[in-house]
């Protein structure tokens, strides 16, 4: 298993109104050995570090997440679909 930071596009339906919602956030995503995403952190994550250089390294890992296709999550589950990378968005 391995992990990296990825942008997730989460969506669902509000129970009360029936309206659809959508939210883009960064999470740690864990993968099977074959590269299939299996789980992600319950809360979105943000860069941090013990000093400026550590923070910069963390920030750069987040930037790499923007270069990868966005993983689609519907009602808390991976759909197996991706959205094109966020370049130019």
Secondary structure, DSSP 8 states (H G I E B T S, - for coil): -EEEEEEEEEEEE-TTT--EEEEEEEEEEEE-TTS-EEEE-SS------SSHHHHHHHHHHHHHHTTS-EEEEETTEEEEEEE---TT-
